[in-house]
């Protein structure tokens, strides 16, 4: 049995902050609507959303210095490296 089989399929990285400018979570790149609907989506629909997230986050971060800074700060805080 696959030990990850019981884990829910999610892109969440525990950096849950919605950027006001883009409307996206700075950690995973999902919209508020996608986050709200996530538990009702089947794995195929989740994979379809997750496939879009890397490009979506890269585009949002490139267009917003604030989003890029906030995402980096949140990552450092999660890793315990923020001073």
mmCIF file of the N, C-alpha and C atoms, coordinates in Angstrom:
data_MODEL
# 
_entry.id   MODEL 
# 
loop_
_atom_site.group_PDB 
_atom_site.id 
_atom_site.type_symbol 
_atom_site.label_atom_id 
_atom_site.label_alt_id 
_atom_site.label_comp_id 
_atom_site.label_asym_id 
_atom_site.label_entity_id 
_atom_site.label_seq_id 
_atom_site.pdbx_PDB_ins_code 
_atom_site.Cartn_x 
_atom_site.Cartn_y 
_atom_site.Cartn_z 
_atom_site.occupancy 
_atom_site.B_iso_or_equiv 
_atom_site.pdbx_formal_charge 
_atom_site.auth_seq_id 
_atom_site.auth_comp_id 
_atom_site.auth_asym_id 
_atom_site.auth_atom_id 
_atom_site.pdbx_PDB_model_num 
ATOM 1   N N  . UNK A 1 1  ? 0.841   -1.192 0.000   1.00 0.00 ? 1  UNK A N  1 
ATOM 2   C CA . UNK A 1 1  ? 0.000   0.000  0.000   1.00 0.00 ? 1  UNK A CA 1 
ATOM 3   C C  . UNK A 1 1  ? 0.879   1.247  0.000   1.00 0.00 ? 1  UNK A C  1 
ATOM 4   N N  . UNK A 1 2  ? 0.495   2.219  -0.765  1.00 0.00 ? 2  UNK A N  1 
ATOM 5   C CA . UNK A 1 2  ? 1.208   3.483  -0.860  1.00 0.00 ? 2  UNK A CA 1 
ATOM 6   C C  . UNK A 1 2  ? 0.938   4.306  0.405   1.00 0.00 ? 2  UNK A C  1 
ATOM 7   N N  . UNK A 1 3  ? 1.996   4.676  1.165   1.00 0.00 ? 3  UNK A N  1 
ATOM 8   C CA . UNK A 1 3  ? 1.769   5.431  2.401   1.00 0.00 ? 3  UNK A CA 1 
ATOM 9   C C  . UNK A 1 3  ? 1.153   6.801  2.165   1.00 0.00 ? 3  UNK A C  1 
ATOM 10  N N  . UNK A 1 4  ? 1.294   7.351  0.974   1.00 0.00 ? 4  UNK A N  1 
ATOM 11  C CA . UNK A 1 4  ? 0.720   8.663  0.673   1.00 0.00 ? 4  UNK A CA 1 
ATOM 12  C C  . UNK A 1 4  ? -0.731  8.562  0.189   1.00 0.00 ? 4  UNK A C  1 
ATOM 13  N N  . UNK A 1 5  ? -1.240  7.349  0.012   1.00 0.00 ? 5  UNK A N  1 
ATOM 14  C CA . UNK A 1 5  ? -2.583  7.169  -0.529  1.00 0.00 ? 5  UNK A CA 1 
ATOM 15  C C  . UNK A 1 5  ? -3.660  7.777  0.363   1.00 0.00 ? 5  UNK A C  1 
ATOM 16  N N  . UNK A 1 6  ? -3.446  7.796  1.668   1.00 0.00 ? 6  UNK A N  1 
ATOM 17  C CA . UNK A 1 6  ? -4.452  8.339  2.572   1.00 0.00 ? 6  UNK A CA 1 
ATOM 18  C C  . UNK A 1 6  ? -4.346  9.855  2.732   1.00 0.00 ? 6  UNK A C  1 
ATOM 19  N N  . UNK A 1 7  ? -3.263  10.442 2.252   1.00 0.00 ? 7  UNK A N  1 
ATOM 20  C CA . UNK A 1 7  ? -3.089  11.893 2.345   1.00 0.00 ? 7  UNK A CA 1 
ATOM 21  C C  . UNK A 1 7  ? -3.913  12.588 1.273   1.00 0.00 ? 7  UNK A C  1 
ATOM 22  N N  . UNK A 1 8  ? -4.537  13.693 1.632   1.00 0.00 ? 8  UNK A N  1 
ATOM 23  C CA . UNK A 1 8  ? -5.278  14.437 0.603   1.00 0.00 ? 8  UNK A CA 1 
ATOM 24  C C  . UNK A 1 8  ? -4.321  15.087 -0.396  1.00 0.00 ? 8  UNK A C  1 
ATOM 25  N N  . UNK A 1 9  ? -4.729  15.119 -1.629  1.00 0.00 ? 9  UNK A N  1 
ATOM 26  C CA . UNK A 1 9  ? -3.947  15.743 -2.690  1.00 0.00 ? 9  UNK A CA 1 
ATOM 27  C C  . UNK A 1 9  ? -4.122  17.255 -2.573  1.00 0.00 ? 9  UNK A C  1 
ATOM 28  N N  . UNK A 1 10 ? -3.043  17.958 -2.219  1.00 0.00 ? 10 UNK A N  1 
ATOM 29  C CA . UNK A 1 10 ? -3.135  19.401 -2.011  1.00 0.00 ? 10 UNK A CA 1 
ATOM 30  C C  . UNK A 1 10 ? -1.809  20.080 -2.334  1.00 0.00 ? 10 UNK A C  1 
ATOM 31  N N  . UNK A 1 11 ? -1.872  21.305 -2.855  1.00 0.00 ? 11 UNK A N  1 
ATOM 32  C CA . UNK A 1 11 ? -0.653  22.069 -3.103  1.00 0.00 ? 11 UNK A CA 1 
ATOM 33  C C  . UNK A 1 11 ? -0.269  22.945 -1.915  1.00 0.00 ? 11 UNK A C  1 
ATOM 34  N N  . UNK A 1 12 ? -1.038  22.869 -0.840  1.00 0.00 ? 12 UNK A N  1 
ATOM 35  C CA . UNK A 1 12 ? -0.816  23.740 0.313   1.00 0.00 ? 12 UNK A CA 1 
ATOM 36  C C  . UNK A 1 12 ? 0.580   23.542 0.889   1.00 0.00 ? 12 UNK A C  1 
ATOM 37  N N  . UNK A 1 13 ? 1.265   24.659 1.114   1.00 0.00 ? 13 UNK A N  1 
ATOM 38  C CA . UNK A 1 13 ? 2.606   24.633 1.715   1.00 0.00 ? 13 UNK A CA 1 
ATOM 39  C C  . UNK A 1 13 ? 2.593   25.336 3.079   1.00 0.00 ? 13 UNK A C  1 
ATOM 40  N N  . UNK A 1 14 ? 1.397   25.537 3.623   1.00 0.00 ? 14 UNK A N  1 
ATOM 41  C CA . UNK A 1 14 ? 1.212   26.145 4.953   1.00 0.00 ? 14 UNK A CA 1 
ATOM 42  C C  . UNK A 1 14 ? 1.679   27.598 5.018   1.00 0.00 ? 14 UNK A C  1 
ATOM 43  N N  . UNK A 1 15 ? 1.613   28.277 3.883   1.00 0.00 ? 15 UNK A N  1 
ATOM 44  C CA . UNK A 1 15 ? 1.866   29.718 3.826   1.00 0.00 ? 15 UNK A CA 1 
ATOM 45  C C  . UNK A 1 15 ? 0.571   30.316 3.271   1.00 0.00 ? 15 UNK A C  1 
ATOM 46  N N  . UNK A 1 16 ? -0.406  30.476 4.124   1.00 0.00 ? 16 UNK A N  1 
ATOM 47  C CA . UNK A 1 16 ? -1.763  30.811 3.711   1.00 0.00 ? 16 UNK A CA 1 
ATOM 48  C C  . UNK A 1 16 ? -2.037  32.302 3.885   1.00 0.00 ? 16 UNK A C  1 
ATOM 49  N N  . UNK A 1 17 ? -1.666  33.063 2.873   1.00 0.00 ? 17 UNK A N  1 
ATOM 50  C CA . UNK A 1 17 ? -1.885  34.509 2.867   1.00 0.00 ? 17 UNK A CA 1 
ATOM 51  C C  . UNK A 1 17 ? -2.383  34.874 1.476   1.00 0.00 ? 17 UNK A C  1 
ATOM 52  N N  . UNK A 1 18 ? -3.519  35.549 1.408   1.00 0.00 ? 18 UNK A N  1 
ATOM 53  C CA . UNK A 1 18 ? -4.073  35.960 0.118   1.00 0.00 ? 18 UNK A CA 1 
ATOM 54  C C  . UNK A 1 18 ? -3.527  37.334 -0.236  1.00 0.00 ? 18 UNK A C  1 
ATOM 55  N N  . UNK A 1 19 ? -2.902  37.415 -1.414  1.00 0.00 ? 19 UNK A N  1 
ATOM 56  C CA . UNK A 1 19 ? -2.391  38.683 -1.924  1.00 0.00 ? 19 UNK A CA 1 
ATOM 57  C C  . UNK A 1 19 ? -3.578  39.499 -2.435  1.00 0.00 ? 19 UNK A C  1 
ATOM 58  N N  . UNK A 1 20 ? -3.730  40.698 -1.914  1.00 0.00 ? 20 UNK A N  1 
ATOM 59  C CA . UNK A 1 20 ? -4.866  41.548 -2.292  1.00 0.00 ? 20 UNK A CA 1 
ATOM 60  C C  . UNK A 1 20 ? -4.836  41.918 -3.769  1.00 0.00 ? 20 UNK A C  1 
ATOM 61  N N  . UNK A 1 21 ? -3.654  42.131 -4.305  1.00 0.00 ? 21 UNK A N  1 
ATOM 62  C CA . UNK A 1 21 ? -3.517  42.562 -5.696  1.00 0.00 ? 21 UNK A CA 1 
ATOM 63  C C  . UNK A 1 21 ? -3.929  41.464 -6.683  1.00 0.00 ? 21 UNK A C  1 
ATOM 64  N N  . UNK A 1 22 ? -3.435  40.250 -6.469  1.00 0.00 ? 22 UNK A N  1 
ATOM 65  C CA . UNK A 1 22 ? -3.705  39.172 -7.417  1.00 0.00 ? 22 UNK A CA 1 
ATOM 66  C C  . UNK A 1 22 ? -4.890  38.292 -7.012  1.00 0.00 ? 22 UNK A C  1 
ATOM 67  N N  . UNK A 1 23 ? -5.231  38.289 -5.717  1.00 0.00 ? 23 UNK A N  1 
ATOM 68  C CA . UNK A 1 23 ? -6.290  37.422 -5.233  1.00 0.00 ? 23 UNK A CA 1 
ATOM 69  C C  . UNK A 1 23 ? -5.860  35.977 -5.065  1.00 0.00 ? 23 UNK A C  1 
ATOM 70  N N  . UNK A 1 24 ? -4.549  35.743 -5.103  1.00 0.00 ? 24 UNK A N  1 
ATOM 71  C CA . UNK A 1 24 ? -4.012  34.389 -4.994  1.00 0.00 ? 24 UNK A CA 1 
ATOM 72  C C  . UNK A 1 24 ? -3.337  34.179 -3.651  1.00 0.00 ? 24 UNK A C  1 
ATOM 73  N N  . UNK A 1 25 ? -3.344  32.931 -3.202  1.00 0.00 ? 25 UNK A N  1 
ATOM 74  C CA . UNK A 1 25 ? -2.573  32.575 -2.023  1.00 0.00 ? 25 UNK A CA 1 
ATOM 75  C C  . UNK A 1 25 ? -1.098  32.653 -2.407  1.00 0.00 ? 25 UNK A C  1 
ATOM 76  N N  . UNK A 1 26 ? -0.301  33.332 -1.609  1.00 0.00 ? 26 UNK A N  1 
ATOM 77  C CA . UNK A 1 26 ? 1.110   33.486 -1.955  1.00 0.00 ? 26 UNK A CA 1 
ATOM 78  C C  . UNK A 1 26 ? 1.897   32.197 -1.762  1.00 0.00 ? 26 UNK A C  1 
ATOM 79  N N  . UNK A 1 27 ? 1.340   31.256 -1.011  1.00 0.00 ? 27 UNK A N  1 
ATOM 80  C CA . UNK A 1 27 ? 2.027   29.990 -0.803  1.00 0.00 ? 27 UNK A CA 1 
ATOM 81  C C  . UNK A 1 27 ? 1.800   28.994 -1.927  1.00 0.00 ? 27 UNK A C  1 
ATOM 82  N N  . UNK A 1 28 ? 0.540   28.770 -2.270  1.00 0.00 ? 28 UNK A N  1 
ATOM 83  C CA . UNK A 1 28 ? 0.227   27.723 -3.245  1.00 0.00 ? 28 UNK A CA 1 
ATOM 84  C C  . UNK A 1 28 ? -0.237  28.250 -4.600  1.00 0.00 ? 28 UNK A C  1 
ATOM 85  N N  . UNK A 1 29 ? -0.720  29.482 -4.647  1.00 0.00 ? 29 UNK A N  1 
ATOM 86  C CA . UNK A 1 29 ? -1.152  30.057 -5.915  1.00 0.00 ? 29 UNK A CA 1 
ATOM 87  C C  . UNK A 1 29 ? -2.616  29.864 -6.239  1.00 0.00 ? 29 UNK A C  1 
ATOM 88  N N  . UNK A 1 30 ? -3.357  29.223 -5.338  1.00 0.00 ? 30 UNK A N  1 
ATOM 89  C CA . UNK A 1 30 ? -4.784  29.045 -5.610  1.00 0.00 ? 30 UNK A CA 1 
ATOM 90  C C  . UNK A 1 30 ? -5.555  30.323 -5.295  1.00 0.00 ? 30 UNK A C  1 
ATOM 91  N N  . UNK A 1 31 ? -6.689  30.474 -5.984  1.00 0.00 ? 31 UNK A N  1 
ATOM 92  C CA . UNK A 1 31 ? -7.590  31.583 -5.687  1.00 0.00 ? 31 UNK A CA 1 
ATOM 93  C C  . UNK A 1 31 ? -8.414  31.224 -4.456  1.00 0.00 ? 31 UNK A C  1 
ATOM 94  N N  . UNK A 1 32 ? -9.063  32.217 -3.881  1.00 0.00 ? 32 UNK A N  1 
ATOM 95  C CA . UNK A 1 32 ? -9.918  31.980 -2.725  1.00 0.00 ? 32 UNK A CA 1 
ATOM 96  C C  . UNK A 1 32 ? -11.013 30.980 -3.092  1.00 0.00 ? 32 UNK A C  1 
ATOM 97  N N  . UNK A 1 33 ? -11.570 31.130 -4.275  1.00 0.00 ? 33 UNK A N  1 
ATOM 98  C CA . UNK A 1 33 ? -12.629 30.215 -4.720  1.00 0.00 ? 33 UNK A CA 1 
ATOM 99  C C  . UNK A 1 33 ? -12.109 28.780 -4.821  1.00 0.00 ? 33 UNK A C  1 
ATOM 100 N N  . UNK A 1 34 ? -10.912 28.605 -5.391  1.00 0.00 ? 34 UNK A N  1 
ATOM 101 C CA . UNK A 1 34 ? -10.340 27.261 -5.499  1.00 0.00 ? 34 UNK A CA 1 
ATOM 102 C C  . UNK A 1 34 ? -10.088 26.654 -4.120  1.00 0.00 ? 34 UNK A C  1 
ATOM 103 N N  . UNK A 1 35 ? -9.609  27.465 -3.198  1.00 0.00 ? 35 UNK A N  1 
ATOM 104 C CA . UNK A 1 35 ? -9.366  26.975 -1.843  1.00 0.00 ? 35 UNK A CA 1 
ATOM 105 C C  . UNK A 1 35 ? -10.683 26.538 -1.200  1.00 0.00 ? 35 UNK A C  1 
ATOM 106 N N  . UNK A 1 36 ? -11.725 27.351 -1.363  1.00 0.00 ? 36 UNK A N  1 
ATOM 107 C CA . UNK A 1 36 ? -13.029 27.041 -0.767  1.00 0.00 ? 36 UNK A CA 1 
ATOM 108 C C  . UNK A 1 36 ? -13.634 25.765 -1.355  1.00 0.00 ? 36 UNK A C  1 
ATOM 109 N N  . UNK A 1 37 ? -13.422 25.535 -2.630  1.00 0.00 ? 37 UNK A N  1 
ATOM 110 C CA . UNK A 1 37 ? -14.012 24.365 -3.303  1.00 0.00 ? 37 UNK A CA 1 
ATOM 111 C C  . UNK A 1 37 ? -13.141 23.119 -3.213  1.00 0.00 ? 37 UNK A C  1 
ATOM 112 N N  . UNK A 1 38 ? -11.916 23.255 -2.737  1.00 0.00 ? 38 UNK A N  1 
ATOM 113 C CA . UNK A 1 38 ? -10.915 22.183 -2.813  1.00 0.00 ? 38 UNK A CA 1 
ATOM 114 C C  . UNK A 1 38 ? -11.421 20.845 -2.281  1.00 0.00 ? 38 UNK A C  1 
ATOM 115 N N  . UNK A 1 39 ? -12.038 20.847 -1.131  1.00 0.00 ? 39 UNK A N  1 
ATOM 116 C CA . UNK A 1 39 ? -12.456 19.568 -0.537  1.00 0.00 ? 39 UNK A CA 1 
ATOM 117 C C  . UNK A 1 39 ? -13.560 18.882 -1.320  1.00 0.00 ? 39 UNK A C  1 
ATOM 118 N N  . UNK A 1 40 ? -14.251 19.619 -2.183  1.00 0.00 ? 40 UNK A N  1 
ATOM 119 C CA . UNK A 1 40 ? -15.313 19.028 -2.997  1.00 0.00 ? 40 UNK A CA 1 
ATOM 120 C C  . UNK A 1 40 ? -14.820 18.541 -4.358  1.00 0.00 ? 40 UNK A C  1 
ATOM 121 N N  . UNK A 1 41 ? -13.575 18.878 -4.720  1.00 0.00 ? 41 UNK A N  1 
ATOM 122 C CA . UNK A 1 41 ? -13.026 18.462 -6.013  1.00 0.00 ? 41 UNK A CA 1 
ATOM 123 C C  . UNK A 1 41 ? -12.513 17.036 -5.934  1.00 0.00 ? 41 UNK A C  1 
ATOM 124 N N  . UNK A 1 42 ? -12.653 16.299 -7.056  1.00 0.00 ? 42 UNK A N  1 
ATOM 125 C CA . UNK A 1 42 ? -12.048 14.970 -7.091  1.00 0.00 ? 42 UNK A CA 1 
ATOM 126 C C  . UNK A 1 42 ? -10.571 15.117 -7.465  1.00 0.00 ? 42 UNK A C  1 
ATOM 127 N N  . UNK A 1 43 ? -9.812  14.045 -7.367  1.00 0.00 ? 43 UNK A N  1 
ATOM 128 C CA . UNK A 1 43 ? -8.371  14.113 -7.602  1.00 0.00 ? 43 UNK A CA 1 
ATOM 129 C C  . UNK A 1 43 ? -8.009  14.592 -9.006  1.00 0.00 ? 43 UNK A C  1 
ATOM 130 N N  . UNK A 1 44 ? -8.802  14.220 -10.015 1.00 0.00 ? 44 UNK A N  1 
ATOM 131 C CA . UNK A 1 44 ? -8.522  14.693 -11.382 1.00 0.00 ? 44 UNK A CA 1 
ATOM 132 C C  . UNK A 1 44 ? -8.654  16.204 -11.483 1.00 0.00 ? 44 UNK A C  1 
ATOM 133 N N  . UNK A 1 45 ? -9.706  16.749 -10.868 1.00 0.00 ? 45 UNK A N  1 
ATOM 134 C CA . UNK A 1 45 ? -9.896  18.204 -10.884 1.00 0.00 ? 45 UNK A CA 1 
ATOM 135 C C  . UNK A 1 45 ? -8.797  18.900 -10.079 1.00 0.00 ? 45 UNK A C  1 
ATOM 136 N N  . UNK A 1 46 ? -8.396  18.295 -8.965  1.00 0.00 ? 46 UNK A N  1 
ATOM 137 C CA . UNK A 1 46 ? -7.314  18.866 -8.167  1.00 0.00 ? 46 UNK A CA 1 
ATOM 138 C C  . UNK A 1 46 ? -6.012  18.891 -8.965  1.00 0.00 ? 46 UNK A C  1 
ATOM 139 N N  . UNK A 1 47 ? -5.724  17.795 -9.643  1.00 0.00 ? 47 UNK A N  1 
ATOM 140 C CA . UNK A 1 47 ? -4.497  17.751 -10.464 1.00 0.00 ? 47 UNK A CA 1 
ATOM 141 C C  . UNK A 1 47 ? -4.531  18.803 -11.569 1.00 0.00 ? 47 UNK A C  1 
ATOM 142 N N  . UNK A 1 48 ? -5.694  19.018 -12.153 1.00 0.00 ? 48 UNK A N  1 
ATOM 143 C CA . UNK A 1 48 ? -5.826  20.027 -13.213 1.00 0.00 ? 48 UNK A CA 1 
ATOM 144 C C  . UNK A 1 48 ? -5.500  21.421 -12.675 1.00 0.00 ? 48 UNK A C  1 
ATOM 145 N N  . UNK A 1 49 ? -5.995  21.733 -11.478 1.00 0.00 ? 49 UNK A N  1 
ATOM 146 C CA . UNK A 1 49 ? -5.683  23.029 -10.869 1.00 0.00 ? 49 UNK A CA 1 
ATOM 147 C C  . UNK A 1 49 ? -4.196  23.092 -10.537 1.00 0.00 ? 49 UNK A C  1 
ATOM 148 N N  . UNK A 1 50 ? -3.677  22.030 -9.929  1.00 0.00 ? 50 UNK A N  1 
ATOM 149 C CA . UNK A 1 50 ? -2.280  22.013 -9.499  1.00 0.00 ? 50 UNK A CA 1 
ATOM 150 C C  . UNK A 1 50 ? -1.309  22.156 -10.676 1.00 0.00 ? 50 UNK A C  1 
ATOM 151 N N  . UNK A 1 51 ? -1.704  21.669 -11.826 1.00 0.00 ? 51 UNK A N  1 
ATOM 152 C CA . UNK A 1 51 ? -0.854  21.778 -13.016 1.00 0.00 ? 51 UNK A CA 1 
ATOM 153 C C  . UNK A 1 51 ? -0.642  23.246 -13.415 1.00 0.00 ? 51 UNK A C  1 
ATOM 154 N N  . UNK A 1 52 ? -1.626  24.086 -13.148 1.00 0.00 ? 52 UNK A N  1 
ATOM 155 C CA . UNK A 1 52 ? -1.568  25.507 -13.512 1.00 0.00 ? 52 UNK A CA 1 
ATOM 156 C C  . UNK A 1 52 ? -0.783  26.366 -12.516 1.00 0.00 ? 52 UNK A C  1 
ATOM 157 N N  . UNK A 1 53 ? -0.611  25.869 -11.293 1.00 0.00 ? 53 UNK A N  1 
ATOM 158 C CA . UNK A 1 53 ? -0.101  26.716 -10.209 1.00 0.00 ? 53 UNK A CA 1 
ATOM 159 C C  . UNK A 1 53 ? 1.323   27.228 -10.387 1.00 0.00 ? 53 UNK A C  1 
ATOM 160 N N  . UNK A 1 54 ? 2.294   26.430 -10.842 1.00 0.00 ? 54 UNK A N  1 
ATOM 161 C CA . UNK A 1 54 ? 3.651   26.978 -10.974 1.00 0.00 ? 54 UNK A CA 1 
ATOM 162 C C  . UNK A 1 54 ? 3.724   28.177 -11.922 1.00 0.00 ? 54 UNK A C  1 
ATOM 163 N N  . UNK A 1 55 ? 3.084   28.086 -13.080 1.00 0.00 ? 55 UNK A N  1 
ATOM 164 C CA . UNK A 1 55 ? 3.092   29.211 -14.025 1.00 0.00 ? 55 UNK A CA 1 
ATOM 165 C C  . UNK A 1 55 ? 2.316   30.393 -13.462 1.00 0.00 ? 55 UNK A C  1 
ATOM 166 N N  . UNK A 1 56 ? 1.201   30.108 -12.801 1.00 0.00 ? 56 UNK A N  1 
ATOM 167 C CA . UNK A 1 56 ? 0.380   31.170 -12.222 1.00 0.00 ? 56 UNK A CA 1 
ATOM 168 C C  . UNK A 1 56 ? 1.163   31.946 -11.164 1.00 0.00 ? 56 UNK A C  1 
ATOM 169 N N  . UNK A 1 57 ? 1.842   31.223 -10.278 1.00 0.00 ? 57 UNK A N  1 
ATOM 170 C CA . UNK A 1 57 ? 2.635   31.880 -9.232  1.00 0.00 ? 57 UNK A CA 1 
ATOM 171 C C  . UNK A 1 57 ? 3.797   32.661 -9.829  1.00 0.00 ? 57 UNK A C  1 
ATOM 172 N N  . UNK A 1 58 ? 4.472   32.083 -10.812 1.00 0.00 ? 58 UNK A N  1 
ATOM 173 C CA . UNK A 1 58 ? 5.603   32.777 -11.439 1.00 0.00 ? 58 UNK A CA 1 
ATOM 174 C C  . UNK A 1 58 ? 5.141   34.078 -12.089 1.00 0.00 ? 58 UNK A C  1 
ATOM 175 N N  . UNK A 1 59 ? 4.030   34.035 -12.779 1.00 0.00 ? 59 UNK A N  1 
ATOM 176 C CA . UNK A 1 59 ? 3.488   35.231 -13.426 1.00 0.00 ? 59 UNK A CA 1 
ATOM 177 C C  . UNK A 1 59 ? 3.086   36.274 -12.388 1.00 0.00 ? 59 UNK A C  1 
ATOM 178 N N  . UNK A 1 60 ? 2.397   35.837 -11.337 1.00 0.00 ? 60 UNK A N  1 
ATOM 179 C CA . UNK A 1 60 ? 1.968   36.773 -10.293 1.00 0.00 ? 60 UNK A CA 1 
ATOM 180 C C  . UNK A 1 60 ? 3.162   37.389 -9.582  1.00 0.00 ? 60 UNK A C  1 
ATOM 181 N N  . UNK A 1 61 ? 4.167   36.578 -9.282  1.00 0.00 ? 61 UNK A N  1 
ATOM 182 C CA . UNK A 1 61 ? 5.342   37.095 -8.575  1.00 0.00 ? 61 UNK A CA 1 
ATOM 183 C C  . UNK A 1 61 ? 6.164   38.022 -9.454  1.00 0.00 ? 61 UNK A C  1 
ATOM 184 N N  . UNK A 1 62 ? 6.234   37.734 -10.742 1.00 0.00 ? 62 UNK A N  1 
ATOM 185 C CA . UNK A 1 62 ? 6.976   38.601 -11.662 1.00 0.00 ? 62 UNK A CA 1 
ATOM 186 C C  . UNK A 1 62 ? 6.289   39.957 -11.793 1.00 0.00 ? 62 UNK A C  1 
ATOM 187 N N  . UNK A 1 63 ? 4.963   39.958 -11.699 1.00 0.00 ? 63 UNK A N  1 
ATOM 188 C CA . UNK A 1 63 ? 4.211   41.195 -11.847 1.00 0.00 ? 63 UNK A CA 1 
ATOM 189 C C  . UNK A 1 63 ? 4.063   41.983 -10.565 1.00 0.00 ? 63 UNK A C  1 
ATOM 190 N N  . UNK A 1 64 ? 4.466   41.412 -9.465  1.00 0.00 ? 64 UNK A N  1 
ATOM 191 C CA . UNK A 1 64 ? 4.274   42.077 -8.183  1.00 0.00 ? 64 UNK A CA 1 
ATOM 192 C C  . UNK A 1 64 ? 5.489   41.862 -7.297  1.00 0.00 ? 64 UNK A C  1 
ATOM 193 N N  . UNK A 1 65 ? 6.293   42.896 -7.138  1.00 0.00 ? 65 UNK A N  1 
ATOM 194 C CA . UNK A 1 65 ? 7.445   42.811 -6.250  1.00 0.00 ? 65 UNK A CA 1 
ATOM 195 C C  . UNK A 1 65 ? 6.991   42.544 -4.816  1.00 0.00 ? 65 UNK A C  1 
ATOM 196 N N  . UNK A 1 66 ? 5.861   43.127 -4.442  1.00 0.00 ? 66 UNK A N  1 
ATOM 197 C CA . UNK A 1 66 ? 5.336   42.922 -3.097  1.00 0.00 ? 66 UNK A CA 1 
ATOM 198 C C  . UNK A 1 66 ? 5.002   41.455 -2.883  1.00 0.00 ? 66 UNK A C  1 
ATOM 199 N N  . UNK A 1 67 ? 4.363   40.833 -3.858  1.00 0.00 ? 67 UNK A N  1 
ATOM 200 C CA . UNK A 1 67 ? 4.016   39.425 -3.742  1.00 0.00 ? 67 UNK A CA 1 
ATOM 201 C C  . UNK A 1 67 ? 5.271   38.572 -3.639  1.00 0.00 ? 67 UNK A C  1 
ATOM 202 N N  . UNK A 1 68 ? 6.271   38.868 -4.429  1.00 0.00 ? 68 UNK A N  1 
ATOM 203 C CA . UNK A 1 68 ? 7.522   38.110 -4.384  1.00 0.00 ? 68 UNK A CA 1 
ATOM 204 C C  . UNK A 1 68 ? 8.190   38.253 -3.018  1.00 0.00 ? 68 UNK A C  1 
ATOM 205 N N  . UNK A 1 69 ? 8.245   39.483 -2.490  1.00 0.00 ? 69 UNK A N  1 
ATOM 206 C CA . UNK A 1 69 ? 8.850   39.711 -1.171  1.00 0.00 ? 69 UNK A CA 1 
ATOM 207 C C  . UNK A 1 69 ? 8.068   39.011 -0.071  1.00 0.00 ? 69 UNK A C  1 
ATOM 208 N N  . UNK A 1 70 ? 6.744   39.132 -0.119  1.00 0.00 ? 70 UNK A N  1 
ATOM 209 C CA . UNK A 1 70 ? 5.902   38.525 0.900   1.00 0.00 ? 70 UNK A CA 1 
ATOM 210 C C  . UNK A 1 70 ? 6.019   37.011 0.867   1.00 0.00 ? 70 UNK A C  1 
ATOM 211 N N  . UNK A 1 71 ? 6.062   36.433 -0.322  1.00 0.00 ? 71 UNK A N  1 
ATOM 212 C CA . UNK A 1 71 ? 6.201   34.979 -0.449  1.00 0.00 ? 71 UNK A CA 1 
ATOM 213 C C  . UNK A 1 71 ? 7.536   34.518 0.113   1.00 0.00 ? 71 UNK A C  1 
ATOM 214 N N  . UNK A 1 72 ? 8.592   35.252 -0.181  1.00 0.00 ? 72 UNK A N  1 
ATOM 215 C CA . UNK A 1 72 ? 9.919   34.884 0.337   1.00 0.00 ? 72 UNK A CA 1 
ATOM 216 C C  . UNK A 1 72 ? 9.957   35.024 1.857   1.00 0.00 ? 72 UNK A C  1 
ATOM 217 N N  . UNK A 1 73 ? 9.398   36.096 2.384   1.00 0.00 ? 73 UNK A N  1 
ATOM 218 C CA . UNK A 1 73 ? 9.364   36.291 3.833   1.00 0.00 ? 73 UNK A CA 1 
ATOM 219 C C  . UNK A 1 73 ? 8.582   35.166 4.506   1.00 0.00 ? 73 UNK A C  1 
ATOM 220 N N  . UNK A 1 74 ? 7.439   34.803 3.958   1.00 0.00 ? 74 UNK A N  1 
ATOM 221 C CA . UNK A 1 74 ? 6.630   33.730 4.532   1.00 0.00 ? 74 UNK A CA 1 
ATOM 222 C C  . UNK A 1 74 ? 7.379   32.405 4.501   1.00 0.00 ? 74 UNK A C  1 
ATOM 223 N N  . UNK A 1 75 ? 8.091   32.159 3.420   1.00 0.00 ? 75 UNK A N  1 
ATOM 224 C CA . UNK A 1 75 ? 8.871   30.926 3.323   1.00 0.00 ? 75 UNK A CA 1 
ATOM 225 C C  . UNK A 1 75 ? 9.959   30.891 4.395   1.00 0.00 ? 75 UNK A C  1 
ATOM 226 N N  . UNK A 1 76 ? 10.680  32.001 4.567   1.00 0.00 ? 76 UNK A N  1 
ATOM 227 C CA . UNK A 1 76 ? 11.724  32.072 5.579   1.00 0.00 ? 76 UNK A CA 1 
ATOM 228 C C  . UNK A 1 76 ? 11.151  31.901 6.993   1.00 0.00 ? 76 UNK A C  1 
ATOM 229 N N  . UNK A 1 77 ? 9.984   32.488 7.239   1.00 0.00 ? 77 UNK A N  1 
ATOM 230 C CA . UNK A 1 77 ? 9.347   32.326 8.555   1.00 0.00 ? 77 UNK A CA 1 
ATOM 231 C C  . UNK A 1 77 ? 8.995   30.864 8.800   1.00 0.00 ? 77 UNK A C  1 
ATOM 232 N N  . UNK A 1 78 ? 8.465   30.197 7.793   1.00 0.00 ? 78 UNK A N  1 
ATOM 233 C CA . UNK A 1 78 ? 8.104   28.789 7.918   1.00 0.00 ? 78 UNK A CA 1 
ATOM 234 C C  . UNK A 1 78 ? 9.341   27.939 8.196   1.00 0.00 ? 78 UNK A C  1 
ATOM 235 N N  . UNK A 1 79 ? 10.449  28.289 7.600   1.00 0.00 ? 79 UNK A N  1 
ATOM 236 C CA . UNK A 1 79 ? 11.687  27.539 7.776   1.00 0.00 ? 79 UNK A CA 1 
ATOM 237 C C  . UNK A 1 79 ? 12.434  27.949 9.049   1.00 0.00 ? 79 UNK A C  1 
ATOM 238 N N  . UNK A 1 80 ? 11.904  28.952 9.768   1.00 0.00 ? 80 UNK A N  1 
ATOM 239 C CA . UNK A 1 80 ? 12.535  29.415 10.998  1.00 0.00 ? 80 UNK A CA 1 
ATOM 240 C C  . UNK A 1 80 ? 13.797  30.233 10.740  1.00 0.00 ? 80 UNK A C  1 
ATOM 241 N N  . UNK A 1 81 ? 13.920  30.810 9.554   1.00 0.00 ? 81 UNK A N  1 
ATOM 242 C CA . UNK A 1 81 ? 15.118  31.567 9.192   1.00 0.00 ? 81 UNK A CA 1 
ATOM 243 C C  . UNK A 1 81 ? 14.879  33.073 9.140   1.00 0.00 ? 81 UNK A C  1 
ATOM 244 N N  . UNK A 1 82 ? 13.677  33.515 9.489   1.00 0.00 ? 82 UNK A N  1 
ATOM 245 C CA . UNK A 1 82 ? 13.357  34.948 9.429   1.00 0.00 ? 82 UNK A CA 1 
ATOM 246 C C  . UNK A 1 82 ? 13.860  35.636 10.680  1.00 0.00 ? 82 UNK A C  1 
ATOM 247 N N  . UNK A 1 83 ? 14.486  36.796 10.510  1.00 0.00 ? 83 UNK A N  1 
ATOM 248 C CA . UNK A 1 83 ? 14.980  37.559 11.661  1.00 0.00 ? 83 UNK A CA 1 
ATOM 249 C C  . UNK A 1 83 ? 14.302  38.884 11.745  1.00 0.00 ? 83 UNK A C  1 
# 
